[in-house]
Amino acid sequence: MPTNKSTMKRLRNSKKAQLRNKMVKTGLKTVEKKFDKAIEAADAAVATAILNECFSSLDKACKKGVIHANKAANKKGRLNKRLNSIK
């Protein structure tokens, strides 16, 4: 357990950030699962709409610093490739 005031505050803040980051990552996984279901159903129109939502979520997570910019770009490329495979 921290003993300094500054380390206690740092611990509190890091726990808040950890919860925020976990919430964002969980949201990303949820949107990706929705996209997976649309791909499995081979519904290109629905998958395209969900893909836009996915891209938006990835960009927001990247902007907040939850995920790295390169990870977001790689993920977007893979998702787009999967969408093109059913078109």
Number of C-alpha atoms within 10 A of each C-alpha: 6 10 7 9 9 10 12 13 12 13 14 12 11 12 12 12 13 13 11 13 17 13 11 19 16 11 16 19 13 13 17 20 12 15 23 18 13 20 19 10 12 15 14 16 12 15 25 17 12 18 22 13 16 24 21 13 20 26 18 16 20 17 12 13 11 17 17 14 15 10 12 18 15 11 16 18 13 12 20 16 11 15 21 11 11 13 9
